[in-house]
């Protein structure tokens, strides 16, 4: 082992790396001092024992870099959104004709969702799909209500919130209709479904993942 560790460099290699060869005594002292600095947790006897049995992998201490935490920008709170009136529809935009293209897109969306709304389609399947579907753009009619003034109200859904629908009527009026205690009808390609508003008091994103009971939620 000592012959390998303390073997002098060839003259050609020493000239190439510009190193002056040292005497064996100096080389021995240098190696021991280097190992003592590198292996601070071991005694000289332990180092000698390791050198006679196996190779030593000298560890290089890396300084740990502190990771900079990226601060994510906070979104607007519900109060801030209300104060900024982000979801309010301006009076000049409350026109029925303006939302007719949205209604046509919604009908195509429902056809794709229900595999074409074929005559042989099962009504229960369509009901389940409509319950979980996004109703923005749907043409809805209030068929039953505990408040008589809501009965017969028809319009395109322009905003759906947890507890209310905002619809624009054919008379270009924006109406806010609560879901609670109201039954809505939706008609598309000859299929008419009745949706109990009390059972869908969720946001549209929450309703898409909701499991509804087969009975008591919708009647045809």
Secondary structure, 3 states (H helix, E strand, C coil): CHHHHCCCCCHHHHHHHCCCCCCHHHHHHHHHHHHHHHCCCCCHHHHHHHHHHCCCCCCCCCCCCCCCCCCCCCCCCHHHHHHHCCCCCCHHHCCCHHHHHHHHHHHHHHHHHCCCCCCCCCHHHHHHHHHHCCCCCCEEEEEEECCHHHCCCEEEEEEECCCEEEEECCCCCEEEEECCCEEEEEEECCEEEEEEHHHCCCCHHHHCCCCCCCCCCEEC
